[in-house]
Amino acid sequence: MNELPILDERLSLIAGLVRQGSTVADIGADHGYLVTWLIKQGICPQGFACDINEMPLARSRRTVEQYGVADRVRLVLSNGLECLQENDADDIVIAGMGGDLIAKILAAAAWKNPQKHYLLQPMTRADELRRWLCANGYEIICEHSARANRFRYTVLSVRYTGKITVCSDLFAVVGKLPECPAEDAHAYIRWQAEIVHKKIKGLQASKNRREQAAPLELLYHAILCTIGEDEI
């Protein structure tokens, strides 16, 4: 048996952003690999594996027992953050779900604490999540990207400040990734440019919608400009 659960590139990226010595809560823990790995590596002294369904918690229970950390992981049946107390965890991971659902989980939380460190990994609708965060007083500190199983993902490091900020169309698409020098971040940005480019082609092919392509063309070039490129 491996001494540590194996994390893919996506979970490895998240694990690398968890603060040393923090108590971590993994919302939507599934197999419980992340919290188990963090404890076994000595990064976190203890943690919470939370899920809305019993079956993922049963998988997490098997994992923490298998790796000998059951006494340091509390398994919580919870809809998002509703069963966590404000002082339970320092770093809160919400990963592996749509950006719209992540926003709903944060919106439903009974507390907003500037000391908490949120690591958010949307599988879809990252743009909606960034818009929601800006409109609801959350600051995106930085972003990183990874590729796992042929898909590209972004991880947002976030804190609550209470300050509302404007989210431009460009920021909604690329966030803080242009500030990340890693090639994975640049590849994610190119991928977003490709998505916009396909939308442009579709609009240009329609006689009644061609005028809608103009603002997207500006967005397309703005996206590529963030990494110093002109075309895909």
CORBEL-V70476 format. One record per residue. N is the residue number from 1. PHI is phi in whole degrees, -180 to 180 (* if undefined). BURIAL is 1 if it has 9 or more other C-alpha atoms within 8 Angstrom, else 0. Layout:
# CORBEL-V70476
n->N phi->PHI burial->BURIAL
n->N phi->PHI burial->BURIAL
This chain:
# CORBEL-V70476
n->1 phi->* burial->0
n->2 phi->-65 burial->0
n->3 phi->-72 burial->0
n->4 phi->-131 burial->0
n->5 phi->-65 burial->0
n->6 phi->-87 burial->0
n->7 phi->-102 burial->1
n->8 phi->-76 burial->0
n->9 phi->-62 burial->1
n->10 phi->-65 burial->1
n->11 phi->-69 burial->1
n->12 phi->-63 burial->1
n->13 phi->-63 burial->1
n->14 phi->-62 burial->1
n->15 phi->-58 burial->1
n->16 phi->-70 burial->0
n->17 phi->-102 burial->0
n->18 phi->-74 burial->1
n->19 phi->-75 burial->0
n->20 phi->-59 burial->0
n->21 phi->84 burial->0
n->22 phi->-83 burial->1
n->23 phi->-90 burial->1
n->24 phi->-107 burial->1
n->25 phi->-121 burial->1
n->26 phi->-103 burial->1
n->27 phi->-91 burial->1
n->28 phi->85 burial->1
n->29 phi->-72 burial->1
n->30 phi->56 burial->1
n->31 phi->-82 burial->1
n->32 phi->76 burial->1
n->33 phi->-65 burial->1
n->34 phi->-64 burial->1
n->35 phi->-65 burial->1
n->36 phi->-64 burial->1
n->37 phi->-61 burial->1
n->38 phi->-64 burial->1
n->39 phi->-73 burial->1
n->40 phi->-63 burial->1
n->41 phi->-83 burial->0
n->42 phi->79 burial->0
n->43 phi->-79 burial->1
n->44 phi->-121 burial->1
n->45 phi->-73 burial->1
n->46 phi->-161 burial->1
n->47 phi->-166 burial->1
n->48 phi->-124 burial->1
n->49 phi->-112 burial->1
n->50 phi->-119 burial->1
n->51 phi->-156 burial->1
n->52 phi->-82 burial->1
n->53 phi->-118 burial->0
n->54 phi->-68 burial->0
n->55 phi->-63 burial->0
n->56 phi->-61 burial->1
n->57 phi->-66 burial->1
n->58 phi->-65 burial->0
n->59 phi->-65 burial->1
n->60 phi->-63 burial->1
n->61 phi->-61 burial->1
n->62 phi->-63 burial->0
n->63 phi->-66 burial->1
n->64 phi->-68 burial->1
n->65 phi->-72 burial->1
n->66 phi->-61 burial->0
n->67 phi->-99 burial->1
n->68 phi->72 burial->0
n->69 phi->-121 burial->1
n->70 phi->-61 burial->1
n->71 phi->-78 burial->0
n->72 phi->-118 burial->1
n->73 phi->-124 burial->1
n->74 phi->-96 burial->1
n->75 phi->-90 burial->1
n->76 phi->-127 burial->1
n->77 phi->-82 burial->1
n->78 phi->-150 burial->1
n->79 phi->-85 burial->0
n->80 phi->66 burial->1
n->81 phi->-98 burial->1
n->82 phi->-65 burial->1
n->83 phi->-100 burial->1
n->84 phi->-100 burial->0
n->85 phi->-83 burial->0
n->86 phi->-58 burial->0
n->87 phi->-96 burial->0
n->88 phi->-69 burial->0
n->89 phi->-133 burial->1
n->90 phi->-99 burial->1
n->91 phi->-109 burial->1
n->92 phi->-120 burial->1
n->93 phi->-101 burial->1
n->94 phi->-126 burial->1
n->95 phi->-139 burial->1
n->96 phi->77 burial->0
n->97 phi->-145 burial->1
n->98 phi->-67 burial->1
n->99 phi->-62 burial->1
n->100 phi->-67 burial->1
n->101 phi->-71 burial->0
n->102 phi->-59 burial->1
n->103 phi->-61 burial->1
n->104 phi->-64 burial->0
n->105 phi->-63 burial->1
n->106 phi->-66 burial->0
n->107 phi->-65 burial->0
n->108 phi->-84 burial->0
n->109 phi->-63 burial->1
n->110 phi->-78 burial->0
n->111 phi->-142 burial->0
n->112 phi->-134 burial->0
n->113 phi->-122 burial->0
n->114 phi->-62 burial->0
n->115 phi->-81 burial->0
n->116 phi->-78 burial->1
n->117 phi->-113 burial->1
n->118 phi->-101 burial->1
n->119 phi->-116 burial->1
n->120 phi->-113 burial->1
n->121 phi->-130 burial->1
n->122 phi->-78 burial->1
n->123 phi->-81 burial->1
n->124 phi->-144 burial->0
n->125 phi->54 burial->1
n->126 phi->-62 burial->1
n->127 phi->-64 burial->1
n->128 phi->-64 burial->1
n->129 phi->-64 burial->1
n->130 phi->-61 burial->1
n->131 phi->-62 burial->1
n->132 phi->-65 burial->1
n->133 phi->-60 burial->1
n->134 phi->-62 burial->1
n->135 phi->-80 burial->1
n->136 phi->-124 burial->1
n->137 phi->85 burial->1
n->138 phi->-105 burial->1
n->139 phi->-104 burial->1
n->140 phi->-85 burial->1
n->141 phi->-73 burial->1
n->142 phi->-161 burial->1
n->143 phi->-136 burial->1
n->144 phi->-136 burial->1
n->145 phi->-132 burial->1
n->146 phi->-147 burial->1
n->147 phi->-114 burial->1
n->148 phi->-143 burial->1
n->149 phi->53 burial->0
n->150 phi->74 burial->0
n->151 phi->-112 burial->0
n->152 phi->-106 burial->1
n->153 phi->-131 burial->1
n->154 phi->-120 burial->1
n->155 phi->-120 burial->1
n->156 phi->-101 burial->1
n->157 phi->-95 burial->1
n->158 phi->-135 burial->1
n->159 phi->-140 burial->1
n->160 phi->-92 burial->1
n->161 phi->-120 burial->0
n->162 phi->85 burial->0
n->163 phi->-91 burial->0
n->164 phi->-81 burial->1
n->165 phi->-127 burial->0
n->166 phi->-80 burial->0
n->167 phi->-112 burial->1
n->168 phi->-73 burial->0
n->169 phi->-60 burial->0
n->170 phi->-66 burial->1
n->171 phi->-64 burial->1
n->172 phi->-60 burial->1
n->173 phi->-86 burial->1
n->174 phi->-111 burial->1
n->175 phi->56 burial->1
n->176 phi->-94 burial->1
n->177 phi->-61 burial->1
n->178 phi->-60 burial->1
n->179 phi->-83 burial->0
n->180 phi->-92 burial->1
n->181 phi->-78 burial->0
n->182 phi->-67 burial->0
n->183 phi->-63 burial->0
n->184 phi->-60 burial->1
n->185 phi->-67 burial->1
n->186 phi->-65 burial->1
n->187 phi->-65 burial->0
n->188 phi->-64 burial->1
n->189 phi->-64 burial->1
n->190 phi->-61 burial->1
n->191 phi->-62 burial->0
n->192 phi->-65 burial->1
n->193 phi->-64 burial->1
n->194 phi->-62 burial->1
n->195 phi->-62 burial->0
n->196 phi->-65 burial->1
n->197 phi->-62 burial->1
n->198 phi->-65 burial->0
n->199 phi->-64 burial->1
n->200 phi->-61 burial->1
n->201 phi->-61 burial->1
n->202 phi->-65 burial->0
n->203 phi->-69 burial->1
n->204 phi->-67 burial->1
n->205 phi->-80 burial->0
n->206 phi->-106 burial->0
n->207 phi->-60 burial->0
n->208 phi->-85 burial->0
n->209 phi->-128 burial->1
n->210 phi->-61 burial->1
n->211 phi->-66 burial->0
n->212 phi->-74 burial->0
n->213 phi->-76 burial->1
n->214 phi->-58 burial->0
n->215 phi->-65 burial->0
n->216 phi->-71 burial->1
n->217 phi->-64 burial->1
n->218 phi->-63 burial->0
n->219 phi->-64 burial->1
n->220 phi->-57 burial->1
n->221 phi->-70 burial->1
n->222 phi->-66 burial->1
n->223 phi->-61 burial->1
n->224 phi->-67 burial->1
n->225 phi->-63 burial->1
n->226 phi->-65 burial->0
n->227 phi->-117 burial->1
n->228 phi->72 burial->0
n->229 phi->-122 burial->0
n->230 phi->-107 burial->0
n->231 phi->-139 burial->0
n->232 phi->-71 burial->0
